[in-house]
């Protein structure tokens, strides 16, 4: 299920170790339900939440669509 929420990509990237690039257009924000770690994707696989787990804590992901 895709949740329509908005996030601040620049703030999220400052917390992570990935460089923020304004040129790259991301459509989806992936968030771990358990630990809250965020990352961004350009494409969405409908089985993403079933196939993958968080590498940090093993929690499940929630997919947010960005506009």
CHARMM-style PDB file with segment names, atoms N, HN, CA, C and O in Angstrom:
ATOM      1  N   UNK     1       0.847  -1.170   0.000  1.00  0.00      PROA
ATOM      2  CA  UNK     1       0.000   0.000   0.000  1.00  0.00      PROA
ATOM      3  C   UNK     1       0.896   1.238   0.000  1.00  0.00      PROA
ATOM      4  O   UNK     1       1.900   1.281   0.711  1.00  0.00      PROA
ATOM      5  N   UNK     2       0.543   2.216  -0.775  1.00  0.00      PROA
ATOM      6  HN  UNK     2      -0.272   2.182  -1.353  1.00  0.00      PROA
ATOM      7  CA  UNK     2       1.327   3.446  -0.889  1.00  0.00      PROA
ATOM      8  C   UNK     2       0.634   4.536  -0.086  1.00  0.00      PROA
ATOM      9  O   UNK     2      -0.552   4.803  -0.279  1.00  0.00      PROA
ATOM     10  N   UNK     3       1.374   5.157   0.810  1.00  0.00      PROA
ATOM     11  HN  UNK     3       2.338   4.940   0.967  1.00  0.00      PROA
ATOM     12  CA  UNK     3       0.847   6.240   1.631  1.00  0.00      PROA
ATOM     13  C   UNK     3       1.278   7.567   1.031  1.00  0.00      PROA
ATOM     14  O   UNK     3       2.443   7.728   0.668  1.00  0.00      PROA
ATOM     15  N   UNK     4       0.368   8.514   0.922  1.00  0.00      PROA
ATOM     16  HN  UNK     4      -0.578   8.383   1.217  1.00  0.00      PROA
ATOM     17  CA  UNK     4       0.699   9.831   0.386  1.00  0.00      PROA
ATOM     18  C   UNK     4       1.142  10.735   1.530  1.00  0.00      PROA
ATOM     19  O   UNK     4       0.318  11.332   2.222  1.00  0.00      PROA
ATOM     20  N   UNK     5       2.429  10.825   1.712  1.00  0.00      PROA
ATOM     21  HN  UNK     5       3.099  10.340   1.149  1.00  0.00      PROA
ATOM     22  CA  UNK     5       3.008  11.686   2.738  1.00  0.00      PROA
ATOM     23  C   UNK     5       4.137  12.465   2.095  1.00  0.00      PROA
ATOM     24  O   UNK     5       4.695  12.053   1.077  1.00  0.00      PROA
ATOM     25  N   UNK     6       4.460  13.570   2.686  1.00  0.00      PROA
ATOM     26  HN  UNK     6       4.007  13.905   3.513  1.00  0.00      PROA
ATOM     27  CA  UNK     6       5.530  14.395   2.163  1.00  0.00      PROA
ATOM     28  C   UNK     6       6.677  14.407   3.164  1.00  0.00      PROA
ATOM     29  O   UNK     6       6.457  14.444   4.374  1.00  0.00      PROA
ATOM     30  N   UNK     7       7.888  14.376   2.656  1.00  0.00      PROA
ATOM     31  HN  UNK     7       8.067  14.346   1.673  1.00  0.00      PROA
ATOM     32  CA  UNK     7       9.066  14.416   3.497  1.00  0.00      PROA
ATOM     33  C   UNK     7      10.019  15.480   2.990  1.00  0.00      PROA
ATOM     34  O   UNK     7       9.908  15.937   1.853  1.00  0.00      PROA
ATOM     35  N   UNK     8      10.940  15.865   3.827  1.00  0.00      PROA
ATOM     36  HN  UNK     8      11.030  15.493   4.751  1.00  0.00      PROA
ATOM     37  CA  UNK     8      11.956  16.818   3.435  1.00  0.00      PROA
ATOM     38  C   UNK     8      13.210  16.026   3.093  1.00  0.00      PROA
ATOM     39  O   UNK     8      13.927  15.574   3.986  1.00  0.00      PROA
ATOM     40  N   UNK     9      13.477  15.858   1.792  1.00  0.00      PROA
ATOM     41  HN  UNK     9      12.895  16.226   1.067  1.00  0.00      PROA
ATOM     42  CA  UNK     9      14.581  15.024   1.353  1.00  0.00      PROA
ATOM     43  C   UNK     9      15.922  15.555   1.842  1.00  0.00      PROA
ATOM     44  O   UNK     9      16.799  14.781   2.225  1.00  0.00      PROA
ATOM     45  N   UNK    10      16.079  16.870   1.827  1.00  0.00      PROA
ATOM     46  HN  UNK    10      15.367  17.499   1.516  1.00  0.00      PROA
ATOM     47  CA  UNK    10      17.368  17.450   2.205  1.00  0.00      PROA
ATOM     48  C   UNK    10      17.701  17.140   3.671  1.00  0.00      PROA
ATOM     49  O   UNK    10      18.839  16.794   3.988  1.00  0.00      PROA
ATOM     50  N   UNK    11      16.719  17.264   4.553  1.00  0.00      PROA
ATOM     51  HN  UNK    11      15.795  17.545   4.296  1.00  0.00      PROA
ATOM     52  CA  UNK    11      16.944  16.946   5.973  1.00  0.00      PROA
ATOM     53  C   UNK    11      17.230  15.469   6.164  1.00  0.00      PROA
ATOM     54  O   UNK    11      18.104  15.107   6.952  1.00  0.00      PROA
ATOM     55  N   UNK    12      16.512  14.614   5.461  1.00  0.00      PROA
ATOM     56  HN  UNK    12      15.802  14.908   4.820  1.00  0.00      PROA
ATOM     57  CA  UNK    12      16.725  13.174   5.576  1.00  0.00      PROA
ATOM     58  C   UNK    12      18.115  12.781   5.090  1.00  0.00      PROA
ATOM     59  O   UNK    12      18.759  11.913   5.679  1.00  0.00      PROA
ATOM     60  N   UNK    13      18.580  13.419   4.013  1.00  0.00      PROA
ATOM     61  HN  UNK    13      18.057  14.125   3.535  1.00  0.00      PROA
ATOM     62  CA  UNK    13      19.905  13.100   3.500  1.00  0.00      PROA
ATOM     63  C   UNK    13      21.004  13.609   4.432  1.00  0.00      PROA
ATOM     64  O   UNK    13      22.076  13.007   4.491  1.00  0.00      PROA
ATOM     65  N   UNK    14      20.767  14.700   5.161  1.00  0.00      PROA
ATOM     66  HN  UNK    14      19.896  15.189   5.114  1.00  0.00      PROA
ATOM     67  CA  UNK    14      21.764  15.187   6.120  1.00  0.00      PROA
ATOM     68  C   UNK    14      21.957  14.175   7.245  1.00  0.00      PROA
ATOM     69  O   UNK    14      23.055  14.061   7.789  1.00  0.00      PROA
ATOM     70  N   UNK    15      20.907  13.440   7.601  1.00  0.00      PROA
ATOM     71  HN  UNK    15      20.015  13.532   7.159  1.00  0.00      PROA
ATOM     72  CA  UNK    15      20.988  12.426   8.647  1.00  0.00      PROA
ATOM     73  C   UNK    15      21.676  11.158   8.154  1.00  0.00      PROA
ATOM     74  O   UNK    15      22.248  10.417   8.954  1.00  0.00      PROA
ATOM     75  N   UNK    16      21.630  10.897   6.844  1.00  0.00      PROA
ATOM     76  HN  UNK    16      21.166  11.499   6.194  1.00  0.00      PROA
ATOM     77  CA  UNK    16      22.223   9.683   6.292  1.00  0.00      PROA
ATOM     78  C   UNK    16      23.623   9.979   5.770  1.00  0.00      PROA
ATOM     79  O   UNK    16      24.101  11.110   5.859  1.00  0.00      PROA
ATOM     80  N   UNK    17      24.274   8.958   5.228  1.00  0.00      PROA
ATOM     81  HN  UNK    17      23.886   8.040   5.156  1.00  0.00      PROA
ATOM     82  CA  UNK    17      25.619   9.124   4.692  1.00  0.00      PROA
ATOM     83  C   UNK    17      25.612   9.273   3.171  1.00  0.00      PROA
ATOM     84  O   UNK    17      26.672   9.206   2.548  1.00  0.00      PROA
ATOM     85  N   UNK    18      24.435   9.477   2.555  1.00  0.00      PROA
ATOM     86  HN  UNK    18      23.574   9.531   3.061  1.00  0.00      PROA
ATOM     87  CA  UNK    18      24.313   9.618   1.110  1.00  0.00      PROA
ATOM     88  C   UNK    18      24.246  11.099   0.762  1.00  0.00      PROA
ATOM     89  O   UNK    18      23.562  11.870   1.435  1.00  0.00      PROA
ATOM     90  N   UNK    19      24.960  11.496  -0.295  1.00  0.00      PROA
ATOM     91  HN  UNK    19      25.515  10.870  -0.842  1.00  0.00      PROA
ATOM     92  CA  UNK    19      24.951  12.888  -0.735  1.00  0.00      PROA
ATOM     93  C   UNK    19      23.611  13.247  -1.349  1.00  0.00      PROA
ATOM     94  O   UNK    19      23.037  12.461  -2.103  1.00  0.00      PROA
ATOM     95  N   UNK    20      23.114  14.426  -1.030  1.00  0.00      PROA
ATOM     96  HN  UNK    20      23.580  15.064  -0.417  1.00  0.00      PROA
ATOM     97  CA  UNK    20      21.844  14.916  -1.577  1.00  0.00      PROA
ATOM     98  C   UNK    20      22.095  15.545  -2.928  1.00  0.00      PROA
ATOM     99  O   UNK    20      22.945  16.426  -3.058  1.00  0.00      PROA
ATOM    100  N   UNK    21      21.364  15.102  -3.937  1.00  0.00      PROA
ATOM    101  HN  UNK    21      20.673  14.386  -3.832  1.00  0.00      PROA
ATOM    102  CA  UNK    21      21.510  15.612  -5.295  1.00  0.00      PROA
ATOM    103  C   UNK    21      20.163  16.139  -5.756  1.00  0.00      PROA
ATOM    104  O   UNK    21      19.221  15.366  -5.933  1.00  0.00      PROA
ATOM    105  N   UNK    22      20.064  17.450  -5.951  1.00  0.00      PROA
ATOM    106  HN  UNK    22      20.829  18.077  -5.807  1.00  0.00      PROA
ATOM    107  CA  UNK    22      18.805  18.082  -6.341  1.00  0.00      PROA
ATOM    108  C   UNK    22      18.387  17.696  -7.758  1.00  0.00      PROA
ATOM    109  O   UNK    22      17.203  17.774  -8.087  1.00  0.00      PROA
ATOM    110  N   UNK    23      19.331  17.280  -8.602  1.00  0.00      PROA
ATOM    111  HN  UNK    23      20.292  17.215  -8.335  1.00  0.00      PROA
ATOM    112  CA  UNK    23      19.031  16.926  -9.987  1.00  0.00      PROA
ATOM    113  C   UNK    23      18.256  15.611 -10.089  1.00  0.00      PROA
ATOM    114  O   UNK    23      17.445  15.442 -11.000  1.00  0.00      PROA
ATOM    115  N   UNK    24      18.492  14.702  -9.185  1.00  0.00      PROA
ATOM    116  HN  UNK    24      19.151  14.840  -8.445  1.00  0.00      PROA
ATOM    117  CA  UNK    24      17.827  13.414  -9.225  1.00  0.00      PROA
ATOM    118  C   UNK    24      16.402  13.556  -8.715  1.00  0.00      PROA
ATOM    119  O   UNK    24      16.171  14.093  -7.631  1.00  0.00      PROA
ATOM    120  N   UNK    25      15.459  13.078  -9.494  1.00  0.00      PROA
ATOM    121  HN  UNK    25      15.647  12.642 -10.374  1.00  0.00      PROA
ATOM    122  CA  UNK    25      14.049  13.148  -9.120  1.00  0.00      PROA
ATOM    123  C   UNK    25      13.622  11.803  -8.540  1.00  0.00      PROA
ATOM    124  O   UNK    25      13.600  10.796  -9.248  1.00  0.00      PROA
ATOM    125  N   UNK    26      13.290  11.789  -7.282  1.00  0.00      PROA
ATOM    126  HN  UNK    26      13.307  12.607  -6.707  1.00  0.00      PROA
ATOM    127  CA  UNK    26      12.831  10.578  -6.627  1.00  0.00      PROA
ATOM    128  C   UNK    26      11.310  10.596  -6.530  1.00  0.00      PROA
ATOM    129  O   UNK    26      10.712  11.646  -6.297  1.00  0.00      PROA
ATOM    130  N   UNK    27      10.691   9.448  -6.707  1.00  0.00      PROA
ATOM    131  HN  UNK    27      11.177   8.595  -6.896  1.00  0.00      PROA
ATOM    132  CA  UNK    27       9.242   9.349  -6.656  1.00  0.00      PROA
ATOM    133  C   UNK    27       8.753   8.702  -5.366  1.00  0.00      PROA
ATOM    134  O   UNK    27       7.601   8.886  -4.973  1.00  0.00      PROA
ATOM    135  N   UNK    28       9.631   7.940  -4.703  1.00  0.00      PROA
ATOM    136  HN  UNK    28      10.567   7.790  -5.021  1.00  0.00      PROA
ATOM    137  CA  UNK    28       9.209   7.189  -3.523  1.00  0.00      PROA
ATOM    138  C   UNK    28      10.185   7.364  -2.368  1.00  0.00      PROA
ATOM    139  O   UNK    28      11.402   7.374  -2.556  1.00  0.00      PROA
ATOM    140  N   UNK    29       9.638   7.498  -1.195  1.00  0.00      PROA
ATOM    141  HN  UNK    29       8.650   7.489  -1.042  1.00  0.00      PROA
ATOM    142  CA  UNK    29      10.423   7.536   0.036  1.00  0.00      PROA
ATOM    143  C   UNK    29      10.122   6.239   0.783  1.00  0.00      PROA
ATOM    144  O   UNK    29       8.963   5.945   1.076  1.00  0.00      PROA
ATOM    145  N   UNK    30      11.155   5.468   1.089  1.00  0.00      PROA
ATOM    146  HN  UNK    30      12.096   5.707   0.851  1.00  0.00      PROA
ATOM    147  CA  UNK    30      11.010   4.201   1.790  1.00  0.00      PROA
ATOM    148  C   UNK    30      11.434   4.428   3.231  1.00  0.00      PROA
ATOM    149  O   UNK    30      12.513   4.961   3.490  1.00  0.00      PROA
ATOM    150  N   UNK    31      10.583   4.024   4.170  1.00  0.00      PROA
ATOM    151  HN  UNK    31       9.706   3.592   3.959  1.00  0.00      PROA
ATOM    152  CA  UNK    31      10.863   4.248   5.585  1.00  0.00      PROA
ATOM    153  C   UNK    31      10.699   2.939   6.353  1.00  0.00      PROA
ATOM    154  O   UNK    31       9.727   2.210   6.153  1.00  0.00      PROA
ATOM    155  N   UNK    32      11.647   2.652   7.222  1.00  0.00      PROA
ATOM    156  HN  UNK    32      12.437   3.244   7.384  1.00  0.00      PROA
ATOM    157  CA  UNK    32      11.552   1.480   8.087  1.00  0.00      PROA
ATOM    158  C   UNK    32      10.553   1.791   9.197  1.00  0.00      PROA
ATOM    159  O   UNK    32      10.650   2.829   9.851  1.00  0.00      PROA
ATOM    160  N   UNK    33       9.612   0.906   9.404  1.00  0.00      PROA
ATOM    161  HN  UNK    33       9.533   0.063   8.872  1.00  0.00      PROA
ATOM    162  CA  UNK    33       8.588   1.114  10.427  1.00  0.00      PROA
ATOM    163  C   UNK    33       9.183   1.009  11.827  1.00  0.00      PROA
ATOM    164  O   UNK    33       8.747   1.706  12.743  1.00  0.00      PROA
ATOM    165  N   UNK    34      10.177   0.143  11.992  1.00  0.00      PROA
ATOM    166  HN  UNK    34      10.531  -0.422  11.248  1.00  0.00      PROA
ATOM    167  CA  UNK    34      10.744  -0.130  13.313  1.00  0.00      PROA
ATOM    168  C   UNK    34      11.752   0.935  13.780  1.00  0.00      PROA
ATOM    169  O   UNK    34      11.628   1.463  14.885  1.00  0.00      PROA
ATOM    170  N   UNK    35      12.752   1.248  12.934  1.00  0.00      PROA
ATOM    171  HN  UNK    35      12.853   0.819  12.036  1.00  0.00      PROA
ATOM    172  CA  UNK    35      13.814   2.177  13.370  1.00  0.00      PROA
ATOM    173  C   UNK    35      13.708   3.560  12.737  1.00  0.00      PROA
ATOM    174  O   UNK    35      14.370   4.490  13.198  1.00  0.00      PROA
ATOM    175  N   UNK    36      12.892   3.723  11.693  1.00  0.00      PROA
ATOM    176  HN  UNK    36      12.354   2.968  11.318  1.00  0.00      PROA
ATOM    177  CA  UNK    36      12.696   5.034  11.094  1.00  0.00      PROA
ATOM    178  C   UNK    36      13.724   5.446  10.058  1.00  0.00      PROA
ATOM    179  O   UNK    36      13.725   6.601   9.631  1.00  0.00      PROA
ATOM    180  N   UNK    37      14.609   4.530   9.632  1.00  0.00      PROA
ATOM    181  HN  UNK    37      14.608   3.592   9.979  1.00  0.00      PROA
ATOM    182  CA  UNK    37      15.604   4.862   8.614  1.00  0.00      PROA
ATOM    183  C   UNK    37      14.903   5.132   7.287  1.00  0.00      PROA
ATOM    184  O   UNK    37      13.975   4.411   6.920  1.00  0.00      PROA
ATOM    185  N   UNK    38      15.340   6.168   6.562  1.00  0.00      PROA
ATOM    186  HN  UNK    38      16.094   6.753   6.860  1.00  0.00      PROA
ATOM    187  CA  UNK    38      14.726   6.571   5.299  1.00  0.00      PROA
ATOM    188  C   UNK    38      15.707   6.454   4.155  1.00  0.00      PROA
ATOM    189  O   UNK    38      16.907   6.662   4.333  1.00  0.00      PROA
ATOM    190  N   UNK    39      15.193   6.117   2.966  1.00  0.00      PROA
ATOM    191  HN  UNK    39      14.218   5.948   2.822  1.00  0.00      PROA
ATOM    192  CA  UNK    39      15.948   6.229   1.727  1.00  0.00      PROA
ATOM    193  C   UNK    39      14.965   6.439   0.595  1.00  0.00      PROA
ATOM    194  O   UNK    39      13.760   6.266   0.780  1.00  0.00      PROA
ATOM    195  N   UNK    40      15.457   6.807  -0.570  1.00  0.00      PROA
ATOM    196  HN  UNK    40      16.436   6.948  -0.720  1.00  0.00      PROA
ATOM    197  CA  UNK    40      14.614   7.202  -1.684  1.00  0.00      PROA
ATOM    198  C   UNK    40      14.844   6.305  -2.883  1.00  0.00      PROA
ATOM    199  O   UNK    40      15.944   5.792  -3.087  1.00  0.00      PROA
ATOM    200  N   UNK    41      13.792   6.118  -3.680  1.00  0.00      PROA
ATOM    201  HN  UNK    41      12.898   6.535  -3.515  1.00  0.00      PROA
ATOM    202  CA  UNK    41      13.865   5.313  -4.898  1.00  0.00      PROA
ATOM    203  C   UNK    41      13.151   6.027  -6.039  1.00  0.00      PROA
ATOM    204  O   UNK    41      12.212   6.793  -5.820  1.00  0.00      PROA
ATOM    205  N   UNK    42      13.608   5.768  -7.252  1.00  0.00      PROA
ATOM    206  HN  UNK    42      14.371   5.147  -7.430  1.00  0.00      PROA
ATOM    207  CA  UNK    42      12.968   6.331  -8.430  1.00  0.00      PROA
ATOM    208  C   UNK    42      11.874   5.412  -8.947  1.00  0.00      PROA
ATOM    209  O   UNK    42      10.882   5.876  -9.508  1.00  0.00      PROA
ATOM    210  N   UNK    43      12.052   4.111  -8.760  1.00  0.00      PROA
ATOM    211  HN  UNK    43      12.858   3.734  -8.303  1.00  0.00      PROA
ATOM    212  CA  UNK    43      11.066   3.135  -9.219  1.00  0.00      PROA
ATOM    213  C   UNK    43      10.580   2.312  -8.039  1.00  0.00      PROA
ATOM    214  O   UNK    43      11.264   2.185  -7.024  1.00  0.00      PROA
ATOM    215  N   UNK    44       9.392   1.760  -8.190  1.00  0.00      PROA
ATOM    216  HN  UNK    44       8.836   1.863  -9.014  1.00  0.00      PROA
ATOM    217  CA  UNK    44       8.771   0.992  -7.117  1.00  0.00      PROA
ATOM    218  C   UNK    44       8.416  -0.397  -7.630  1.00  0.00      PROA
ATOM    219  O   UNK    44       7.757  -0.541  -8.660  1.00  0.00      PROA
ATOM    220  N   UNK    45       8.853  -1.402  -6.910  1.00  0.00      PROA
ATOM    221  HN  UNK    45       9.388  -1.285  -6.073  1.00  0.00      PROA
ATOM    222  CA  UNK    45       8.506  -2.784  -7.183  1.00  0.00      PROA
ATOM    223  C   UNK    45       7.358  -3.151  -6.250  1.00  0.00      PROA
ATOM    224  O   UNK    45       7.482  -2.979  -5.038  1.00  0.00      PROA
ATOM    225  N   UNK    46       6.259  -3.645  -6.772  1.00  0.00      PROA
ATOM    226  HN  UNK    46       6.157  -3.785  -7.757  1.00  0.00      PROA
ATOM    227  CA  UNK    46       5.092  -3.894  -5.925  1.00  0.00      PROA
ATOM    228  C   UNK    46       5.354  -4.948  -4.862  1.00  0.00      PROA
ATOM    229  O   UNK    46       4.636  -4.999  -3.864  1.00  0.00      PROA
ATOM    230  N   UNK    47       6.360  -5.787  -5.048  1.00  0.00      PROA
ATOM    231  HN  UNK    47       6.944  -5.745  -5.859  1.00  0.00      PROA
ATOM    232  CA  UNK    47       6.713  -6.791  -4.053  1.00  0.00      PROA
ATOM    233  C   UNK    47       7.838  -6.320  -3.130  1.00  0.00      PROA
ATOM    234  O   UNK    47       8.381  -7.117  -2.365  1.00  0.00      PROA
ATOM    235  N   UNK    48       8.187  -5.050  -3.192  1.00  0.00      PROA
ATOM    236  HN  UNK    48       7.745  -4.402  -3.813  1.00  0.00      PROA
ATOM    237  CA  UNK    48       9.322  -4.519  -2.425  1.00  0.00      PROA
ATOM    238  C   UNK    48       9.161  -4.756  -0.925  1.00  0.00      PROA
ATOM    239  O   UNK    48      10.096  -5.198  -0.258  1.00  0.00      PROA
ATOM    240  N   UNK    49       7.965  -4.460  -0.396  1.00  0.00      PROA
ATOM    241  HN  UNK    49       7.205  -4.101  -0.938  1.00  0.00      PROA
ATOM    242  CA  UNK    49       7.751  -4.602   1.047  1.00  0.00      PROA
ATOM    243  C   UNK    49       7.706  -6.060   1.474  1.00  0.00      PROA
ATOM    244  O   UNK    49       7.947  -6.357   2.644  1.00  0.00      PROA
ATOM    245  N   UNK    50       7.407  -6.969   0.571  1.00  0.00      PROA
ATOM    246  HN  UNK    50       7.211  -6.728  -0.379  1.00  0.00      PROA
ATOM    247  CA  UNK    50       7.389  -8.402   0.894  1.00  0.00      PROA
ATOM    248  C   UNK    50       8.781  -9.003   0.808  1.00  0.00      PROA
ATOM    249  O   UNK    50       9.129  -9.882   1.597  1.00  0.00      PROA
ATOM    250  N   UNK    51       9.588  -8.534  -0.152  1.00  0.00      PROA
ATOM    251  HN  UNK    51       9.305  -7.821  -0.793  1.00  0.00      PROA
ATOM    252  CA  UNK    51      10.901  -9.119  -0.418  1.00  0.00      PROA
ATOM    253  C   UNK    51      11.993  -8.635   0.527  1.00  0.00      PROA
ATOM    254  O   UNK    51      12.852  -9.417   0.935  1.00  0.00      PROA
ATOM    255  N   UNK    52      11.967  -7.346   0.878  1.00  0.00      PROA
ATOM    256  HN  UNK    52      11.270  -6.711   0.546  1.00  0.00      PROA
ATOM    257  CA  UNK    52      13.109  -6.732   1.557  1.00  0.00      PROA
ATOM    258  C   UNK    52      12.787  -6.333   2.987  1.00  0.00      PROA
ATOM    259  O   UNK    52      11.645  -6.026   3.328  1.00  0.00      PROA
ATOM    260  N   UNK    53      13.827  -6.344   3.814  1.00  0.00      PROA
ATOM    261  HN  UNK    53      14.755  -6.593   3.537  1.00  0.00      PROA
ATOM    262  CA  UNK    53      13.756  -5.898   5.204  1.00  0.00      PROA
ATOM    263  C   UNK    53      14.885  -4.915   5.458  1.00  0.00      PROA
ATOM    264  O   UNK    53      15.850  -4.847   4.696  1.00  0.00      PROA
ATOM    265  N   UNK    54      14.752  -4.158   6.534  1.00  0.00      PROA
ATOM    266  HN  UNK    54      13.968  -4.213   7.153  1.00  0.00      PROA
ATOM    267  CA  UNK    54      15.767  -3.179   6.919  1.00  0.00      PROA
ATOM    268  C   UNK    54      17.059  -3.905   7.315  1.00  0.00      PROA
ATOM    269  O   UNK    54      17.026  -4.896   8.045  1.00  0.00      PROA
ATOM    270  N   UNK    55      18.188  -3.401   6.827  1.00  0.00      PROA
ATOM    271  HN  UNK    55      18.215  -2.596   6.234  1.00  0.00      PROA
ATOM    272  CA  UNK    55      19.477  -3.995   7.154  1.00  0.00      PROA
ATOM    273  C   UNK    55      19.936  -3.659   8.561  1.00  0.00      PROA
ATOM    274  O   UNK    55      20.752  -4.378   9.139  1.00  0.00      PROA
ATOM    275  N   UNK    56      19.421  -2.577   9.114  1.00  0.00      PROA
ATOM    276  HN  UNK    56      18.758  -1.993   8.645  1.00  0.00      PROA
ATOM    277  CA  UNK    56      19.807  -2.141  10.454  1.00  0.00      PROA
ATOM    278  C   UNK    56      19.125  -2.957  11.546  1.00  0.00      PROA
ATOM    279  O   UNK    56      19.779  -3.478  12.450  1.00  0.00      PROA
ATOM    280  N   UNK    57      17.788  -3.060  11.446  1.00  0.00      PROA
ATOM    281  HN  UNK    57      17.257  -2.636  10.712  1.00  0.00      PROA
ATOM    282  CA  UNK    57      17.021  -3.656  12.547  1.00  0.00      PROA
ATOM    283  C   UNK    57      16.182  -4.863  12.130  1.00  0.00      PROA
ATOM    284  O   UNK    57      15.666  -5.576  12.990  1.00  0.00      PROA
ATOM    285  N   UNK    58      16.038  -5.104  10.828  1.00  0.00      PROA
ATOM    286  HN  UNK    58      16.457  -4.525  10.129  1.00  0.00      PROA
ATOM    287  CA  UNK    58      15.230  -6.225  10.365  1.00  0.00      PROA
ATOM    288  C   UNK    58      13.747  -5.916  10.263  1.00  0.00      PROA
ATOM    289  O   UNK    58      12.939  -6.821  10.052  1.00  0.00      PROA
ATOM    290  N   UNK    59      13.376  -4.644  10.411  1.00  0.00      PROA
ATOM    291  HN  UNK    59      14.032  -3.909  10.583  1.00  0.00      PROA
ATOM    292  CA  UNK    59      11.974  -4.238  10.358  1.00  0.00      PROA
ATOM    293  C   UNK    59      11.443  -4.177   8.932  1.00  0.00      PROA
ATOM    294  O   UNK    59      12.200  -4.259   7.964  1.00  0.00      PROA
ATOM    295  N   UNK    60      10.153  -4.035   8.827  1.00  0.00      PROA
ATOM    296  HN  UNK    60       9.538  -3.968   9.613  1.00  0.00      PROA
ATOM    297  CA  UNK    60       9.485  -3.924   7.521  1.00  0.00      PROA
ATOM    298  C   UNK    60       9.494  -2.479   7.037  1.00  0.00      PROA
ATOM    299  O   UNK    60       9.717  -1.552   7.816  1.00  0.00      PROA
ATOM    300  N   UNK    61       9.245  -2.299   5.734  1.00  0.00      PROA
ATOM    301  HN  UNK    61       9.064  -3.052   5.101  1.00  0.00      PROA
ATOM    302  CA  UNK    61       9.260  -0.975   5.128  1.00  0.00      PROA
ATOM    303  C   UNK    61       7.849  -0.458   4.861  1.00  0.00      PROA
ATOM    304  O   UNK    61       6.911  -1.225   4.644  1.00  0.00      PROA
ATOM    305  N   UNK    62       7.735   0.864   4.885  1.00  0.00      PROA
ATOM    306  HN  UNK    62       8.497   1.486   5.062  1.00  0.00      PROA
ATOM    307  CA  UNK    62       6.519   1.568   4.486  1.00  0.00      PROA
ATOM    308  C   UNK    62       6.908   2.457   3.309  1.00  0.00      PROA
ATOM    309  O   UNK    62       7.903   3.178   3.379  1.00  0.00      PROA
ATOM    310  N   UNK    63       6.133   2.411   2.232  1.00  0.00      PROA
ATOM    311  HN  UNK    63       5.324   1.825   2.175  1.00  0.00      PROA
ATOM    312  CA  UNK    63       6.425   3.166   1.020  1.00  0.00      PROA
ATOM    313  C   UNK    63       5.556   4.413   0.969  1.00  0.00      PROA
ATOM    314  O   UNK    63       4.331   4.327   1.061  1.00  0.00      PROA
ATOM    315  N   UNK    64       6.191   5.573   0.822  1.00  0.00      PROA
ATOM    316  HN  UNK    64       7.186   5.643   0.747  1.00  0.00      PROA
ATOM    317  CA  UNK    64       5.483   6.847   0.706  1.00  0.00      PROA
ATOM    318  C   UNK    64       5.726   7.409  -0.684  1.00  0.00      PROA
ATOM    319  O   UNK    64       6.871   7.485  -1.131  1.00  0.00      PROA
ATOM    320  N   UNK    65       4.675   7.798  -1.365  1.00  0.00      PROA
ATOM    321  HN  UNK    65       3.745   7.737  -1.003  1.00  0.00      PROA
ATOM    322  CA  UNK    65       4.814   8.376  -2.700  1.00  0.00      PROA
ATOM    323  C   UNK    65       4.999   9.883  -2.568  1.00  0.00      PROA
ATOM    324  O   UNK    65       4.232  10.562  -1.886  1.00  0.00      PROA
ATOM    325  N   UNK    66       6.045  10.394  -3.242  1.00  0.00      PROA
ATOM    326  HN  UNK    66       6.668   9.842  -3.796  1.00  0.00      PROA
ATOM    327  CA  UNK    66       6.323  11.825  -3.242  1.00  0.00      PROA
ATOM    328  C   UNK    66       5.722  12.437  -4.491  1.00  0.00      PROA
ATOM    329  O   UNK    66       5.643  11.785  -5.532  1.00  0.00      PROA
ATOM    330  N   UNK    67       5.305  13.666  -4.394  1.00  0.00      PROA
ATOM    331  HN  UNK    67       5.369  14.196  -3.549  1.00  0.00      PROA
ATOM    332  CA  UNK    67       4.740  14.347  -5.560  1.00  0.00      PROA
ATOM    333  C   UNK    67       5.759  15.209  -6.233  1.00  0.00      PROA
ATOM    334  OT1 UNK    67       5.454  15.857  -7.235  1.00  0.00      PROA
TER     335      UNK     67
END
